[in-house]
Amino acid sequence: MITRRGFVRVAAASVGTLALRPFGLLPAMAQNDSGYRALVCVFLFGGNDSNNTIVPMDDENFKAYSSLRGSLALPASQLAPTVYSTANAPYAFHGKLVELSNLFASKELAVVANAGPLVQPVTRAEYRAQQTPLPSNLFSHSDQQLQWQTSVAQGNSPTGWAGRVADYIESRKMNSSEFPVFFSVSGNAMFGTGATTQPVAVAPGQSLQLAGFNSSAASQARWRALNSLLKLDSGVALAQAANATLSNSIGDAEALSQALAKGTPLQTQFPATSLGAQLKQVAQVIQVAGYLGMSRQIFFCSLGGFDTHTGELTAHNNLYPQLSQAIQAFYAATQEMGVAQDVTTFTESDFSRTFQATSGDGSDHAWGSHHLVVGGAVKGGQIYGTFPAFALGGPDDTDTRGRWIPTISVDQYGATLASWFGVPATELTTVFPNLGNFSTTNLGFLG
């Protein structure tokens, strides 16, 4: 999982957390009495055009979709077979998302409709009159990526909402060890940065061991010398902190390597894609959570390429099979391990995209987006929230291009996930500062 270069990244990502932990003290013990739960975020970088992820198939909406989307409108022949929500409303997923469509049909996947960063609820009239606080720098990749990861829609936040959840988990000692709560297999992420905890990042599929060492006598002598140097008191605070971080990172890497060695090969076959490899690594870590003393874990994965200003249909035909097949395989792996009820996978993305197509068969940056939640605890086969009215310049449009104003906030979405994860209602506004601005704090998609 970690090359020498990747290992340094782990150490750097862990400053302030790993340096506080005694070297190598990660006991192999059973999960504690509160039971195991994991959240797995799949971030779709670039802004997924969710208008083509799932399409209402009732006559009125499908006619408006087909007319207004122009060159981006998918004919029924390019959609997956129609599925019906628990309210008996017809929907169709993109034809390359057939595995996710099947999970919706079997009630293991839910759709959260038209969600996005909000300070408080806002109408089209309020937006256009600038009469209510709005998220900073709307339609900006970097800003809205951060707003999804921090839940802070205005101003800067030094922490992510998953990091603040991790702070709570560690403060209550819900895990039996001090191994980090947040675990990224897609590089460093603001999402998992807490006030007292920091994320750890590893590269899936690579060796955990620090490169350049083996079992020979000379190599072992160098290994002992390295560890001795890391423990020397140099008198320089910055050097001491860096040495402690690296020392504890080595200990954590060794403990994780030992735990993974206790796992058994999964029978589930994962696709040979980047996201497939990431989710396979997550499944392998979940399998040995008991050996690491973990009862609560948060994972971060990602898939890029969704900034589709041109050639969107071709891009989706490539990206959507990767997304659908990897999530389906991961869910099958949780079933194989007997933890499907304890693991919830969910999507985030910068934003959705304009309903109106660009001249190059693409779409521009927008706002509200539909998201997917998968797991055994999910009350699936349902749409939570409402789809926007398919009308350019209509009641849900910021302008005349179909930039949908969200009707569900990141705070509400995240709070529903965090509540299931074990954060009590009294702590939710600490994690999601704007949550009190919304009348509904739990969307109900998890049981």
Backbone torsions as a table, in degrees:
resi	resn	phi	psi	omega
1	MET	NA	-29.1	-176.6
2	ILE	-126.5	119.0	166.6
3	THR	-77.7	174.1	178.6
4	ARG	-58.2	-42.2	179.1
5	ARG	-64.3	-42.7	179.1
6	GLY	-66.4	-32.2	-179.1
7	PHE	-64.6	-40.9	177.4
8	VAL	-60.6	-37.5	178.3
9	ARG	-62.9	-40.0	177.4
10	VAL	-60.4	-45.7	-179.6
11	ALA	-61.3	-44.9	-178.3
12	ALA	-65.2	-36.1	-178.8
13	ALA	-71.5	-14.0	-169.5
14	SER	-106.1	4.9	-179.4
15	VAL	-56.7	134.5	178.2
16	GLY	92.5	-13.4	177.9
17	THR	-119.8	-62.0	-177.0
18	LEU	-64.0	-32.1	-178.2
19	ALA	-65.5	-18.4	-179.3
20	LEU	-90.4	-4.4	-173.9
21	ARG	-101.3	140.6	177.5
22	PRO	-64.3	143.1	-174.0
23	PHE	-57.2	122.8	169.7
24	GLY	72.6	6.9	-176.3
25	LEU	-88.5	78.0	177.1
26	LEU	-127.7	87.0	-171.7
27	PRO	-68.3	147.6	173.8
28	ALA	-88.2	101.2	-176.7
29	MET	-141.2	163.6	-178.1
30	ALA	-70.4	159.4	175.9
31	GLN	-63.6	151.5	-176.2
32	ASN	-77.7	179.6	-169.4
33	ASP	-67.0	-16.3	-177.4
34	SER	-76.5	-8.2	179.1
35	GLY	83.6	164.5	-175.3
36	TYR	-96.7	140.7	171.0
37	ARG	-146.7	143.8	179.1
38	ALA	-137.1	143.0	170.8
39	LEU	-111.0	135.0	-178.5
40	VAL	-126.8	110.3	179.0
41	CYS	-91.6	131.9	171.6
42	VAL	-114.6	105.8	-176.8
43	PHE	-92.4	126.8	-179.2
44	LEU	-99.1	94.7	-173.1
45	PHE	-75.1	136.7	177.9
46	GLY	113.6	-19.7	-179.9
47	GLY	97.4	90.3	-179.4
48	ASN	-71.5	127.8	175.3
49	ASP	-75.2	86.0	-175.7
50	SER	-72.5	-7.9	173.3
51	ASN	-59.3	-24.2	177.6
52	ASN	-107.2	2.1	175.1
53	THR	-71.8	-47.2	179.4
54	ILE	-144.1	137.1	-172.5
55	VAL	-127.1	128.6	173.0
56	PRO	-63.9	137.0	-174.5
57	MET	-110.6	8.3	172.6
58	ASP	-67.2	155.7	-170.2
59	ASP	-56.1	-46.7	-175.1
60	GLU	-64.1	-49.8	-176.7
61	ASN	-70.1	-39.7	-178.2
62	PHE	-69.0	-34.2	176.5
63	LYS	-65.0	-43.1	178.7
64	ALA	-66.9	-41.6	177.8
65	TYR	-58.9	-48.7	-176.4
66	SER	-64.8	-34.1	-177.7
67	SER	-78.8	-45.2	-170.2
68	LEU	-85.9	-25.0	-178.1
69	ARG	-76.3	-14.6	177.3
70	GLY	61.1	-128.4	-175.0
71	SER	-69.3	-12.4	-179.8
72	LEU	-92.8	-7.2	-179.7
73	ALA	-68.2	128.3	177.9
74	LEU	-89.7	128.5	173.9
75	PRO	-69.2	160.2	-178.3
76	ALA	-55.4	-30.5	-178.3
77	SER	-68.3	-18.3	179.6
78	GLN	-104.2	13.0	175.0
79	LEU	-108.2	154.8	174.8
80	ALA	-67.2	161.1	178.8
81	PRO	-54.1	142.5	-177.9
82	THR	-59.7	134.9	174.4
83	VAL	-118.8	157.5	-176.5
84	TYR	-115.5	133.9	176.1
85	SER	-71.7	172.1	178.5
86	THR	-64.8	-17.8	174.6
87	ALA	-88.2	8.5	178.1
88	ASN	65.8	29.0	175.4
89	ALA	-96.7	137.8	-175.8
90	PRO	-85.3	136.7	176.5
91	TYR	-139.4	157.9	174.4
92	ALA	-137.7	130.8	174.0
93	PHE	-81.9	159.4	172.5
94	HIS	-50.2	143.0	-175.7
95	GLY	-61.2	-19.2	178.7
96	LYS	-93.0	6.0	178.1
97	LEU	-113.1	36.1	-172.6
98	VAL	-62.4	-35.4	179.6
99	GLU	-65.0	-40.1	178.0
100	LEU	-69.7	-36.4	175.0
101	SER	-59.1	-41.8	179.2
102	ASN	-65.6	-36.8	177.2
103	LEU	-66.6	-35.7	175.0
104	PHE	-63.6	-44.8	-178.7
105	ALA	-63.3	-33.4	179.6
106	SER	-90.2	9.1	173.9
107	LYS	64.7	35.6	175.1
108	GLU	-113.6	3.9	177.7
109	LEU	-137.2	134.9	175.4
110	ALA	-119.1	154.5	176.5
111	VAL	-111.6	127.9	173.0
112	VAL	-102.2	113.4	-168.9
113	ALA	-90.8	138.1	169.4
114	ASN	53.8	57.1	178.8
115	ALA	-105.2	152.0	177.8
116	GLY	-178.0	175.3	178.8
117	PRO	-63.9	132.3	176.5
118	LEU	-144.8	146.9	168.7
119	VAL	-85.2	-40.4	177.2
120	GLN	-159.3	167.8	178.4
121	PRO	-56.2	145.0	-178.3
122	VAL	-143.5	139.8	176.3
123	THR	-99.8	169.2	176.9
124	ARG	-60.0	-43.4	-178.8
125	ALA	-62.6	-42.4	179.5
126	GLU	-66.6	-39.8	178.7
127	TYR	-61.9	-48.3	-174.9
128	ARG	-70.9	-27.2	178.1
129	ALA	-91.5	-0.6	-177.7
130	GLN	52.9	45.0	-174.9
131	GLN	-96.7	-0.5	-177.8
132	THR	-143.2	152.2	180.0
133	PRO	-60.3	135.6	-178.9
134	LEU	-120.9	157.3	175.0
135	PRO	-57.6	148.8	-179.9
136	SER	-68.6	138.0	171.0
137	ASN	49.7	55.6	179.0
138	LEU	-54.5	147.1	176.9
139	PHE	73.5	11.9	176.6
140	SER	-96.0	129.2	178.8
141	HIS	-52.9	-58.8	-172.1
142	SER	-62.9	-40.8	-177.9
143	ASP	-68.7	-44.5	-177.5
144	GLN	-76.0	-26.4	170.0
145	GLN	-60.5	-45.4	179.3
146	LEU	-66.8	-38.3	-179.6
147	GLN	-65.6	-36.9	174.8
148	TRP	-67.0	-36.6	-176.1
149	GLN	-82.8	-24.2	-178.5
150	THR	-105.7	-23.4	-171.8
151	SER	68.9	7.1	178.1
152	VAL	-97.7	108.3	-171.3
153	ALA	-84.0	-21.4	178.0
154	GLN	-126.9	135.9	179.1
155	GLY	82.0	179.6	-177.7
156	ASN	-99.6	145.9	176.7
157	SER	-124.7	131.7	177.3
158	PRO	-81.1	-4.0	-176.8
159	THR	-131.8	156.2	175.1
160	GLY	-99.4	162.1	-176.8
161	TRP	-69.7	-31.9	174.9
162	ALA	-69.5	-33.6	176.0
163	GLY	-64.7	-38.7	177.8
164	ARG	-69.8	-33.8	172.1
165	VAL	-63.2	-43.1	178.1
166	ALA	-61.3	-38.7	175.5
167	ASP	-56.2	-45.4	179.9
168	TYR	-63.4	-45.9	-178.4
169	ILE	-59.7	-44.8	-179.1
170	GLU	-70.5	-35.2	-179.7
171	SER	-65.9	-28.6	179.1
172	ARG	-95.1	2.6	179.4
173	LYS	50.1	47.7	-179.7
174	MET	-74.5	-18.7	172.5
175	ASN	-99.5	154.9	-177.5
176	SER	-89.5	2.0	175.9
177	SER	-140.3	177.5	179.5
178	GLU	-103.9	19.1	173.1
179	PHE	-62.1	141.8	-173.2
180	PRO	-58.8	141.2	177.7
181	VAL	-69.6	-41.1	-174.6
182	PHE	-97.2	131.1	-171.5
183	PHE	-136.3	111.9	-179.6
184	SER	-102.1	135.6	171.5
185	VAL	-111.5	20.7	-179.8
186	SER	-140.9	47.4	177.1
187	GLY	77.3	-178.1	179.7
188	ASN	-71.7	143.7	-177.1
189	ALA	-142.2	132.3	174.4
190	MET	-57.0	-31.5	-178.4
191	PHE	-46.5	-40.8	-173.9
192	GLY	-100.8	6.5	-179.6
193	THR	-81.4	121.7	179.2
194	GLY	-107.0	177.9	176.5
195	ALA	-74.4	-34.4	-179.9
196	THR	-119.7	-4.5	179.1
197	THR	-126.5	157.2	179.8
198	GLN	-132.6	151.4	178.9
199	PRO	-74.1	155.8	170.2
200	VAL	-115.7	134.2	-178.7
201	ALA	-118.5	135.7	175.5
202	VAL	-133.1	159.1	179.3
203	ALA	-101.3	119.6	-174.9
204	PRO	-62.7	141.8	172.1
205	GLY	84.4	1.1	-179.3
206	GLN	-108.9	165.3	-177.1
207	SER	-64.0	140.6	175.9
208	LEU	-77.6	-20.5	-171.6
209	GLN	-80.1	147.3	176.0
210	LEU	-65.0	127.0	-175.0
211	ALA	-65.6	149.6	174.2
212	GLY	99.5	3.2	-179.9
213	PHE	-124.6	146.9	176.1
214	ASN	-145.5	-166.0	-174.1
215	SER	-88.2	0.3	-179.5
216	SER	-67.0	157.9	-178.5
217	ALA	-60.6	-42.2	-179.1
218	ALA	-65.2	-40.9	-179.7
219	SER	-66.5	-41.0	179.8
220	GLN	-66.2	-33.8	176.1
221	ALA	-64.4	-42.9	177.0
222	ARG	-63.4	-37.5	178.5
223	TRP	-62.4	-44.8	179.0
224	ARG	-65.2	-37.8	179.2
225	ALA	-64.5	-41.3	178.3
226	LEU	-59.5	-47.1	-178.3
227	ASN	-66.7	-33.6	176.1
228	SER	-65.7	-43.4	178.9
229	LEU	-61.6	-39.4	-179.6
230	LEU	-65.4	-23.9	-178.0
231	LYS	-95.1	-5.9	179.5
232	LEU	-67.5	142.9	176.4
233	ASP	-88.5	103.7	-177.7
234	SER	-83.6	-16.3	-176.5
235	GLY	81.6	-4.0	179.4
236	VAL	-103.6	115.7	-172.1
237	ALA	-57.9	-44.0	-178.3
238	LEU	-65.2	-42.8	178.5
239	ALA	-64.0	-39.9	179.1
240	GLN	-63.0	-42.2	179.9
241	ALA	-65.0	-42.3	179.0
242	ALA	-64.3	-42.3	179.8
243	ASN	-64.7	-42.0	179.7
244	ALA	-64.3	-40.3	178.7
245	THR	-62.1	-47.5	-179.5
246	LEU	-64.8	-41.2	179.5
247	SER	-60.7	-46.5	-179.4
248	ASN	-70.9	-31.3	175.9
249	SER	-64.8	-40.1	175.9
250	ILE	-60.7	-43.4	178.6
251	GLY	-63.4	-41.9	178.8
252	ASP	-66.2	-40.8	178.6
253	ALA	-61.8	-41.4	179.2
254	GLU	-65.6	-42.8	179.5
255	ALA	-64.3	-41.5	178.8
256	LEU	-65.6	-40.8	177.9
257	SER	-61.0	-42.5	179.3
258	GLN	-65.7	-39.4	179.3
259	ALA	-66.0	-44.2	179.9
260	LEU	-62.4	-31.0	179.1
261	ALA	-66.3	-21.0	179.5
262	LYS	-84.6	-11.3	178.9
263	GLY	-75.5	165.4	176.7
264	THR	-112.5	148.5	-179.0
265	PRO	-58.6	132.8	178.2
266	LEU	-74.8	140.4	177.1
267	GLN	-78.8	-24.6	179.1
268	THR	-62.0	133.2	178.5
269	GLN	-94.3	123.7	177.6
270	PHE	-96.8	146.4	177.3
271	PRO	-65.4	149.5	-178.6
272	ALA	-84.4	63.4	179.0
273	THR	-128.3	168.9	178.6
274	SER	-59.1	-48.8	179.9
275	LEU	-67.1	-35.7	176.0
276	GLY	-60.0	-43.6	178.9
277	ALA	-65.2	-40.1	179.4
278	GLN	-62.9	-47.9	-177.5
279	LEU	-70.8	-29.8	173.8
280	LYS	-63.7	-42.9	178.2
281	GLN	-62.8	-41.2	177.3
282	VAL	-60.0	-45.4	179.5
283	ALA	-60.0	-40.2	179.9
284	GLN	-65.6	-37.4	177.9
285	VAL	-70.5	-41.1	177.1
286	ILE	-59.8	-38.9	-178.6
287	GLN	-59.0	-31.6	-177.0
288	VAL	-109.2	21.0	-178.9
289	ALA	-57.7	-36.7	179.8
290	GLY	-62.7	-38.6	178.7
291	TYR	-67.7	-25.7	178.5
292	LEU	-90.6	-2.9	-179.2
293	GLY	73.1	31.3	-174.5
294	MET	-105.1	130.7	171.7
295	SER	-111.2	-19.7	178.6
296	ARG	-136.2	127.9	177.3
297	GLN	-141.1	146.4	174.8
298	ILE	-124.1	132.1	-177.2
299	PHE	-119.9	150.6	179.5
300	PHE	-128.5	123.5	176.5
301	CYS	-126.6	168.0	178.0
302	SER	-156.4	160.1	173.2
303	LEU	-139.9	127.8	-178.1
304	GLY	-104.2	178.4	175.9
305	GLY	104.6	9.4	-173.4
306	PHE	-93.0	10.5	177.9
307	ASP	-86.1	77.6	-166.2
308	THR	-97.4	72.3	176.1
309	HIS	-73.4	-24.8	174.7
310	THR	-139.9	159.3	173.7
311	GLY	56.8	38.7	-174.6
312	GLU	-64.1	-42.7	-176.1
313	LEU	-60.8	-41.2	177.8
314	THR	-66.0	-42.3	179.7
315	ALA	-61.5	-45.0	-179.9
316	HIS	-65.4	-36.5	178.0
317	ASN	-63.0	-22.4	176.1
318	ASN	-91.0	-41.9	-173.4
319	LEU	-80.3	-40.9	-173.6
320	TYR	-63.9	-39.1	175.2
321	PRO	-60.6	-36.7	178.3
322	GLN	-62.5	-45.1	-179.8
323	LEU	-64.2	-50.5	-173.9
324	SER	-65.4	-46.8	-176.8
325	GLN	-68.9	-37.0	-179.0
326	ALA	-69.3	-43.3	179.9
327	ILE	-67.0	-39.9	178.4
328	GLN	-62.9	-42.6	179.1
329	ALA	-64.0	-41.7	179.5
330	PHE	-63.4	-42.9	178.3
331	TYR	-62.9	-40.3	177.1
332	ALA	-61.9	-37.0	178.5
333	ALA	-66.0	-38.5	177.7
334	THR	-66.2	-33.9	174.3
335	GLN	-65.7	-43.6	178.7
336	GLU	-59.0	-39.2	-178.5
337	MET	-83.5	-6.4	179.5
338	GLY	77.2	23.2	-178.1
339	VAL	-122.5	19.7	-177.5
340	ALA	-58.3	-35.0	179.2
341	GLN	-71.5	-15.9	-171.6
342	ASP	-106.6	-0.2	-176.1
343	VAL	-127.7	125.6	179.0
344	THR	-121.1	124.3	179.1
345	THR	-104.7	138.1	-178.0
346	PHE	-145.9	155.2	-179.9
347	THR	-102.4	152.2	167.0
348	GLU	-137.0	161.0	176.7
349	SER	-161.5	160.4	-178.1
350	ASP	-50.8	-51.5	-175.6
351	PHE	-174.3	173.0	167.5
352	SER	-87.6	-163.8	-175.2
353	ARG	-133.8	167.2	-175.9
354	THR	-59.5	140.1	177.1
355	PHE	-66.3	-35.4	178.2
356	GLN	-79.5	133.6	-177.8
357	ALA	-76.1	157.2	171.2
358	THR	-86.6	174.5	-178.9
359	SER	-68.3	-19.5	-179.7
360	GLY	-100.3	28.8	-179.1
361	ASP	56.7	41.9	175.4
362	GLY	-130.4	-158.5	-178.8
363	SER	-151.2	159.4	-177.8
364	ASP	-104.4	172.8	-177.7
365	HIS	-62.1	141.7	178.7
366	ALA	-136.4	-137.0	-170.3
367	TRP	-145.4	-91.8	-175.0
368	GLY	-62.3	143.1	-172.1
369	SER	-144.6	153.0	176.7
370	HIS	-92.4	140.0	-177.8
371	HIS	-129.4	158.4	-172.6
372	LEU	-114.4	138.4	177.4
373	VAL	-128.7	127.6	-173.6
374	VAL	-128.5	138.7	174.3
375	GLY	159.6	166.0	-179.6
376	GLY	-67.7	-25.1	179.3
377	ALA	-88.7	-4.3	-177.6
378	VAL	-75.6	133.9	172.7
379	LYS	-83.2	82.3	-168.3
380	GLY	-84.1	-178.9	-177.6
381	GLY	71.5	17.7	-177.8
382	GLN	-129.3	156.0	171.6
383	ILE	-105.5	120.9	178.2
384	TYR	-100.7	124.3	-170.4
385	GLY	90.8	-168.3	-176.4
386	THR	-130.7	146.2	173.3
387	PHE	-70.1	147.9	176.0
388	PRO	-67.9	158.2	173.8
389	ALA	-70.5	124.9	-179.0
390	PHE	-75.8	78.1	-179.9
391	ALA	-146.8	116.7	177.3
392	LEU	-68.0	126.3	-173.1
393	GLY	77.4	11.6	-179.0
394	GLY	-82.3	-169.6	-171.7
395	PRO	-66.3	-18.3	-178.3
396	ASP	-108.3	6.7	-175.0
397	ASP	-100.0	136.3	175.9
398	THR	-71.2	-30.9	-177.5
399	ASP	-139.9	-120.4	179.0
400	THR	-130.7	21.4	-176.1
401	ARG	-117.9	-0.5	-179.4
402	GLY	84.4	44.5	169.7
403	ARG	-94.4	96.3	-169.5
404	TRP	-71.0	132.0	174.2
405	ILE	-75.8	123.6	-177.1
406	PRO	-61.5	145.0	173.1
407	THR	-111.4	-2.4	171.9
408	ILE	-129.7	135.7	-177.8
409	SER	-92.7	158.2	172.0
410	VAL	-55.4	-37.3	-179.4
411	ASP	-59.9	-46.0	-179.6
412	GLN	-65.6	-42.5	178.7
413	TYR	-61.4	-52.3	-178.2
414	GLY	-66.2	-38.4	-178.9
415	ALA	-64.6	-35.1	177.2
416	THR	-63.8	-42.4	177.8
417	LEU	-66.5	-45.0	-177.3
418	ALA	-66.2	-36.1	178.1
419	SER	-61.9	-46.1	177.1
420	TRP	-61.5	-35.5	-177.1
421	PHE	-70.4	-21.7	176.6
422	GLY	125.0	6.6	177.2
423	VAL	-83.6	121.2	-177.7
424	PRO	-71.2	160.2	-177.4
425	ALA	-57.5	-33.3	-178.1
426	THR	-67.9	-17.9	-177.7
427	GLU	-104.1	-6.3	-171.6
428	LEU	-66.0	-34.6	-179.2
429	THR	-73.6	-16.9	172.1
430	THR	-71.6	-38.3	179.3
431	VAL	-78.2	-39.6	-176.0
432	PHE	-123.1	90.3	-171.2
433	PRO	-58.9	-29.5	-177.0
434	ASN	-95.5	6.3	-173.8
435	LEU	-59.8	-34.9	-179.0
436	GLY	-65.5	-11.3	178.2
437	ASN	-81.0	-4.1	-175.7
438	PHE	-119.6	137.8	-174.5
439	SER	-70.4	-31.0	-179.9
440	THR	-107.2	121.3	-178.0
441	THR	-104.4	-11.5	177.4
442	ASN	-133.4	118.4	-175.2
443	LEU	-78.2	-14.8	172.7
444	GLY	86.3	12.3	-176.3
445	PHE	-87.1	1.0	176.1
446	LEU	-124.3	138.8	-179.5
447	GLY	-110.4	NA	NA
